[in-house]
């Protein structure tokens, strides 16, 4: 995240904006992080803050948790919650950069997402998968990765490319890699190729800059 934040800052001309990363879990409560940043921003002459939710799906964190945390501190300095990262229309093209060019007749592609039980989330992933010529699989809901891969093999796919719909490597992507190893052993006649998460790339930094409206006094 810090690497990505530095790349984002470097894409602004002139004086780079004041940028800081935050976490919703496994750290200080987000409203406390925002309060500290708001004090720093105010001292730097900023009049408002933009908060970009680095989430790919509009789940509970985006719809409920982040707005609740922001509501506790926005009286100190106005905070604009930007559309979450997954709402960017061009995001699927970053996934396409991770994939092999074209698909052979005996090849297939699977887009692997964490998933959510919130209404409409799976439809979003299915639409992205369709743009990539892939089928969608989910880690936390159905259809599972195992189900989708098995069906593709039954349909004649001999080479299956697996695209993780995740920003960074972590516990879930490690678990997905382990599952792919197990599936490969169960399906020796098929070749499974697991790609890397999207990561802190120049393309991702450019997309984030496009998502952010121009800050009034250079703060994000």
Wavefront OBJ file of the C-alpha trace (Angstrom):
o trace
v 0.000 0.000 0.000
v 2.777 2.444 0.873
v 4.543 1.643 -2.401
v 1.324 2.328 -4.294
v 0.741 5.575 -2.377
v 4.210 6.779 -3.374
v 3.512 5.986 -7.018
v 0.220 7.890 -6.844
v 1.936 10.938 -5.300
v 4.600 10.920 -8.015
v 1.945 11.260 -10.716
v 0.822 14.709 -9.554
v 2.607 17.650 -11.139
v 4.113 20.327 -8.948
v 4.013 19.869 -5.185
v 2.939 16.266 -4.440
v -0.265 15.914 -2.422
v -0.327 14.895 1.205
v -1.121 11.165 1.027
v -1.381 8.597 3.794
v -2.553 4.996 3.829
v -4.969 3.653 6.427
v -6.431 0.328 7.483
v -9.895 -0.691 8.553
v -8.792 -3.773 10.473
v -5.655 -5.002 12.260
v -4.691 -1.511 13.379
v -5.897 1.595 15.157
v -9.602 2.308 14.588
v -9.956 4.090 11.272
v -11.552 7.177 12.812
v -8.466 7.640 14.986
v -6.204 7.347 11.955
v -8.376 9.888 10.158
v -8.318 12.243 13.117
v -4.521 12.217 13.221
v -4.323 12.773 9.488
v -6.903 15.556 9.644
v -4.773 17.386 12.210
v -1.715 17.030 9.963
v -3.692 18.128 6.923
v -5.136 21.142 8.715
v -1.684 22.257 9.821
v -0.558 21.974 6.189
v -3.332 24.322 5.104
v -5.711 21.728 3.654
v -9.409 22.460 3.674
v -10.727 18.962 2.980
v -9.700 15.311 2.679
v -10.460 12.722 0.023
v -10.742 9.110 1.164
v -10.462 6.411 -1.483
v -11.718 2.980 -0.293
v -9.212 0.462 -1.643
v -11.800 -2.262 -2.020
v -12.767 -4.121 -5.175
v -16.360 -4.851 -4.163
v -19.073 -2.719 -2.579
v -19.433 -4.956 0.458
v -20.091 -4.153 4.113
v -16.771 -2.332 4.580
v -17.487 0.101 1.742
v -21.212 0.583 2.303
v -21.382 0.618 6.099
v -18.085 0.477 8.004
v -16.111 3.256 6.307
v -18.963 5.817 6.316
v -19.545 5.081 10.020
v -15.872 5.719 10.823
v -15.798 8.915 8.758
v -18.921 10.216 10.494
v -17.023 10.268 13.791
v -14.416 12.767 12.604
v -15.768 14.721 9.634
v -16.660 17.704 11.822
v -12.920 18.311 12.263
v -12.218 18.585 8.524
v -14.608 17.786 5.647
v -13.961 14.272 4.300
v -15.133 13.262 0.830
v -15.513 9.493 0.377
v -14.600 8.741 -3.224
v -16.071 5.832 -5.195
v -14.349 2.595 -4.168
v -11.556 1.292 -6.369
v -13.657 -1.525 -7.812
v -16.064 1.001 -9.317
v -13.445 2.156 -11.838
v -14.664 1.242 -15.304
v -11.124 0.538 -16.532
v -10.115 -1.774 -13.685
v -10.753 -4.931 -15.685
v -8.024 -3.878 -18.121
v -5.454 -4.243 -15.327
v -6.579 -7.838 -14.943
v -6.224 -8.266 -18.679
v -2.581 -7.198 -18.406
v -1.998 -10.166 -16.096
v -3.444 -12.681 -18.544
v -2.009 -14.425 -21.568
v -2.895 -12.861 -24.945
v -5.821 -14.712 -26.483
v -7.258 -18.104 -25.617
v -6.670 -21.323 -27.522
v -9.725 -23.463 -28.363
v -8.900 -25.882 -25.526
v -8.194 -23.077 -23.028
v -10.379 -21.312 -20.478
v -10.101 -18.526 -17.944
v -11.429 -18.148 -14.389
v -11.716 -14.884 -12.443
v -11.377 -15.613 -8.710
v -12.957 -13.142 -6.284
v -13.471 -13.193 -2.531
v -17.182 -12.625 -3.085
v -19.858 -11.137 -0.871
v -23.400 -11.990 0.175
v -24.530 -8.433 -0.492
v -27.013 -8.130 -3.338
v -25.494 -7.143 -6.665
v -21.870 -7.869 -5.823
v -21.666 -11.128 -7.747
v -23.279 -9.475 -10.747
v -20.406 -6.963 -10.805
v -17.808 -9.746 -10.774
v -19.702 -11.709 -13.422
v -19.694 -8.638 -15.687
v -15.932 -8.214 -15.289
v -15.405 -11.917 -15.950
v -17.433 -11.638 -19.149
v -15.196 -8.809 -20.391
v -12.186 -11.059 -19.814
v -13.757 -14.054 -21.517
v -13.773 -15.822 -18.158
v -16.146 -17.468 -15.729
v -16.334 -16.200 -12.148
v -15.461 -18.229 -9.049
v -15.630 -17.153 -5.410
v -13.717 -17.928 -2.269
v -16.486 -17.221 0.264
v -19.655 -17.981 -1.725
v -20.721 -20.229 -4.598
v -19.755 -21.115 -7.259
v -16.400 -22.181 -5.852
v -13.088 -22.370 -7.667
v -13.167 -26.160 -7.513
v -16.642 -26.292 -9.058
v -15.804 -23.947 -11.919
v -12.480 -25.591 -12.760
v -13.991 -29.080 -12.683
v -16.811 -28.029 -15.021
v -14.384 -26.437 -17.469
v -12.280 -29.605 -17.562
v -15.417 -31.671 -18.181
v -16.194 -29.330 -21.088
v -12.795 -30.063 -22.629
v -10.532 -27.304 -21.317
v -6.938 -28.513 -21.065
v -5.328 -25.223 -20.036
v -7.024 -22.958 -17.488
v -5.760 -19.511 -16.560
v -6.714 -18.318 -13.079
v -6.913 -14.553 -12.497
v -7.120 -13.435 -8.828
v -9.458 -10.462 -8.375
v -7.367 -9.251 -5.448
v -5.171 -6.180 -5.013
v -2.298 -7.716 -3.072
v -1.000 -11.097 -1.958
v -2.140 -12.232 1.475
v -3.684 -15.062 3.444
v -6.545 -15.660 1.019
v -4.351 -15.649 -2.089
v -2.012 -18.096 -0.310
v -5.009 -20.339 0.380
v -6.085 -20.052 -3.260
v -2.600 -21.094 -4.382
v -2.792 -24.131 -2.111
v -6.219 -25.032 -3.519
v -4.867 -24.737 -7.066
v -2.039 -27.131 -6.174
v -4.590 -29.629 -4.866
v -6.779 -29.249 -7.957
v -3.778 -29.756 -10.219
v -3.081 -33.072 -8.513
v -6.713 -34.107 -8.936
v -6.807 -33.043 -12.586
v -3.463 -34.161 -14.061
v -4.705 -33.852 -17.649
v -5.338 -30.112 -17.271
v -2.766 -27.360 -16.833
v -3.714 -24.726 -14.238
v -1.872 -21.407 -14.364
v -2.417 -19.065 -11.410
v -1.545 -15.412 -12.042
v -0.493 -12.848 -9.437
v -2.827 -10.288 -7.795
v -2.982 -6.903 -9.516
v -0.408 -5.311 -7.190
v 1.180 -1.870 -6.847
v 1.809 -1.199 -10.520
v 2.170 2.054 -12.473
v -1.110 1.209 -14.216
v -2.880 0.892 -10.853
v -1.435 4.225 -9.687
v -2.657 5.917 -12.867
v -6.141 4.498 -12.398
v -6.268 5.801 -8.815
v -5.244 9.278 -9.885
v -8.075 9.275 -12.412
v -10.529 8.245 -9.692
v -9.584 11.127 -7.436
v -11.179 14.471 -8.076
v -8.650 17.306 -7.930
v -8.106 18.020 -4.187
v -8.772 21.671 -3.243
v -5.429 22.076 -1.494
v -3.562 18.959 -2.525
v -4.659 16.481 0.135
v -5.736 12.851 -0.191
l 1 2 3 4 5 6 7 8 9 10 11 12 13 14 15 16 17 18 19 20 21 22 23 24 25 26 27 28 29 30 31 32 33 34 35 36 37 38 39 40 41 42 43 44 45 46 47 48 49 50 51 52 53 54 55 56 57 58 59 60 61 62 63 64 65 66 67 68 69 70 71 72 73 74 75 76 77 78 79 80 81 82 83 84 85 86 87 88 89 90 91 92 93 94 95 96 97 98 99 100 101 102 103 104 105 106 107 108 109 110 111 112 113 114 115 116 117 118 119 120 121 122 123 124 125 126 127 128 129 130 131 132 133 134 135 136 137 138 139 140 141 142 143 144 145 146 147 148 149 150 151 152 153 154 155 156 157 158 159 160 161 162 163 164 165 166 167 168 169 170 171 172 173 174 175 176 177 178 179 180 181 182 183 184 185 186 187 188 189 190 191 192 193 194 195 196 197 198 199 200 201 202 203 204 205 206 207 208 209 210 211 212 213 214 215 216 217 218 219 220
